[in-house]
Amino acid sequence: MEEKKAFKPSISIMHFTCPPVVGGVESVIAATARLFANHGYHVGILAGRGRQFDKRIPVTILPWLDSKHKALLDINRGLEQGEVSPDFQRYTQALVLSLRQQLARFDVCIVHNAFTLHFNLPLTVALHQLVAEGTTRFVAWCHDLSWGNPLYIPKMREAFPWTLLKQPLEGVRYVVVSQERQREMAELFGLDRSRLHFVPNGVDAPRFLKLSPAALRIVERHGLFDQDLVLLLPARLTARKNVELAIRVVAALKERRVKTKLLVTGPPGPHNVHSVDYVDVLCDLRDQLGVRDNVAFLYQEVDAGGVPDRVVSDLYAVSDALFFPSSQEGFGIPLLEAGLMRLPVFCSRIPPFLEVEGGDVNYFSRDEDPDAIARRLIALQNDNPSFRLNKRVLREFTWDKVFQDRIEPLLWN
């Protein structure tokens, strides 16, 4: 496997359009192209219209790919009457000549929908001809099936070129975006489902969450998307913050095989000369309990002033709970911030925090057994469907994970 990957094939991605990167199939195209570029592949996009969205990824506009090309619209009007006109043949051959020239620059061509949708049937015919020539490897990425959609079936005919949309081709690797589509396509093509590769759509979590570059570096450095539980403690390192209890709870979670990361955002307190000594005590405790890799004092990674407010806000978005074990506080603004972010709160039962009471905060005593607190945090995992869905998305449906597990193997297996 590694020897094969020393040579990375060049990739072209073909679609009718390449508009600005918003929702829908176009964002899938953009995400796929970026993933290949991020992993060192040469990648380009062939589209009927649109514009470049990433300076690393050239976009070649071939107007005849466009499902709204004027000449194609005239051809499609004839097709609606069952007429395959001479213009259809001329359009097809023009596509063959153009695509043959463009694809000479690439080893693999990923085609979105054109093998199974009827919006540009001359393109479908041209692709069948190019597949037969055997000079390019094709991947048919099938989001939709004209022969499987009740809205489109009335437009289909049991004749050329419509039947090409349900004709599997030897040498083409077919990809479907859901197991339901896999079932439909296997039935339509008369293939075993194992011949159709299931590659779900993904989500670009950092982009969707609008994480700043500094926050993204923290996410990647500490593998936050791979954790079972991410606890946020946005406080300075002073004795009254009772950070040692948080460390002991992390150790109890580790003992229970919960993959946990505690993020402490603040630097040592600026006024108490003993604050640095307190940091030493915390580091020693972290080492004694074997949780050095589970507890991060982020000021040591960012700068002496602590984590900037913008980055702290981002960390609320990627954390699973606010953990605030202070023994003294004037008020407790992080509880309000957590509320704004819909983040569960676990905090000590002290008077300022009780003012936020309302059944919406998880309190614990400062002398409560750390393992008992850990069990309550684990219950958060088990009892909250939104929490479980979040973890499943991060583990299975981020684009990086989809690329690693399902997209890149298409090139080698």
Helices and strands as residue ranges (DSSP letters): H 2-5, E 11-15, H 25-38, E 43-47, E 59-61, G 63-65, H 70-80, H 86-103, E 108-112, H 121-133, E 137-142, G 146-148, G 153-155, G 162-166, E 172-176, H 179-189, G 193-195, E 196-198, H 205-208, H 213-221, G 224-226, E 229-233, G 239-241, H 243-255, E 260-264, H 275-288, G 292-294, E 295-297, G 298-300, H 309-318, E 321-324, H 333-340, E 345-348, H 351-354, E 362-364, H 370-383, H 385-396, H 399-402, I 403-407, H 409-412
